[in-house]
Amino acid sequence: MIEIKHLKKSFGAHHVLKDVNLNIEEGKVTTILGGSGSGKSTLIKCMMRLQNATSGEILLNGRDITKEQNPMRLAALRRHFGYLFQEGALFDSMTVGENVAFGLKYLTDTPQEKYPAIIKEKLAMVGLKAHVADLNPSELSGGMRKRVSLARVLAINPKCILYDEPTTGLDPIMSDIISDLILEMKKKLGVTSVVITHDMHSAFKISDYIAFLYEGKIMLYGTPEEFRKTDNPYVRQFVDGSSQGPIQMKLMKD
């Protein structure tokens, strides 16, 4: 569905993405691993054109979206994507129902009289009851906020969902519930998913493919089983969560 070729992104003299090459398989879950500051969030923001790449190509079904400048066509391209922000990014001035319907109002031609049924349906898909629609985001737990954010994404029926650290700040039980939801969306809706996470338990559970981003490049791409068995010392240190290894040595030198 998405093919990334020689993607580079710089902020002034700081080169975040140096030469990223990655294929995102349609209908699969691809997880991107990497340390803090490795460029994971920058990569998915470039995929959605929330940030512009410095150079390289991002092909969406064969079409290079980095070259698109027409605002209307760019908006149409973005509708292929749903973005689950790291902190949920719910609007505190709106009810849960209004948050879920936000994309319907601004990104679709859906008649307003259909909003209540869609809100109820999408909340149910993420395991929330209909009455939650009347609550304010401030009344929700962290896990509920993440699920409402996912319901808002699902309301516009995206072909690809980009998850930015979906389990951050959640306890192990709620993290596992979110992981199950990602798998459920893949099974029920057939959506393509790109997930950024530090959570190795979640990564191994949900992923069809994993990519390890290090120093602006994809160091390893493969199945969860290949990551479990890898002898690459950089990936091994990250997977094992060890403070001893080549990554730590490089940090100390820098």
Secondary structure, 3 states (H helix, E strand, C coil): CEEEEEEEEEECCEEEEEEEEEEECCCCEEEEECCCCCCHHHHHHHHCCCCCCCEEEEEECCEEHHHCCCHHHHHHHHCCEEEECCCCCCCCCCCHHHHHCHHHHHHCCCCHHHHHHHHHHHHHHCCCCHHHHHCCHHHCCHHHHHHHHHHHHHCCCCCEEEEECCCCCCCHHHHHHHHHHHHHHHHHHCCEEEEECCCHHHHHHHCCEEEEEECCEEEEEECHHHHHHCCCHHHHHHHHCCCCCHHHHHHHHC
